[in-house]
């Protein structure tokens, strides 16, 4: 449900070219796979997600499993919005 929004956020924050952004799928690995996703980019992405979706993400909610894949990040956003 939120997949396209999350993909767009990743594309914007990481400055991915349109072809790379379009290739993102739920099973696309993030950490360790996208060189643009470093620790500073994670902080920027968290802030962008908070702004875009009107959610608050606590530091203890930020983990490698949350950012493991596009799908895990999308599921996290959905859980924050629906939970």
N, C-alpha and C positions, 0 to 999 in steps of 0.2 A: 504494500500500500504506500509506503514511504520511500520505496527503492529509488525512483527517479529523482526525488528531492535530495536524497543522500548522495546519489551519483553526481548531481549538479553541484552540491556543496564541495565534494571532493575535487571536482574539476576546477571550481572557482578558487578554492583555497590553495590547491597544489599547482595551479596554473597548467593543467594538463591540456594538451592540444585536443581538438574535437574528436579525432580518431581514437585516441587513447581513452578519452572519457566515454565514448560510445561503446568501447570494448569492455567496460567494467560490467561484470556479472556478479550475482550474489556469491558465487564461489571464488571470486577473484581475491587472492591474498593481498592484504594491505601491508602490515608491518613486515619488513624484510623483503618485500616484493617491489614496492614503489619507493625508489630512492628519494623521491621528494617528501615522503612522509617521515620526517625526522622528529625529534622531540619538540622543536619549536613549531613545526607544522601541526603536531597533535594539539598543542595549546591553542593555536589559531583555529583549528577545526572545531575544537570543543566550544570556543567562544562563538564561532559562526553558527553552530548547531543550536546553542542556547538562544542566540538572537533570532534565528530563522523560525524555530519551533516554540519559542517562549518557554523553554524548560530550564531547570537548574541542574547542573551536573556537578556532583560533589567530587572532590579529589579521590576519595576512596572508591568511586565508581569507575575510575579510569584505569583500565587494566589491559594487558596484552590480549586477553580473550575478547574484550569488547572491540578492539581494533584488529582482530585476526583476519577478517574478511569483510567485503562489502555487505554480505548478508548478516554477519554478526553485528556490525554497526547499525544496520537498518533495524534489526530486531531490538537492539538496545534503545534506539529512538522510539520505536513503536511501544515498547514497554514503558518508557518514560511518559509518553503521551496518553497511553491508555490505562496505565496503572495508577 
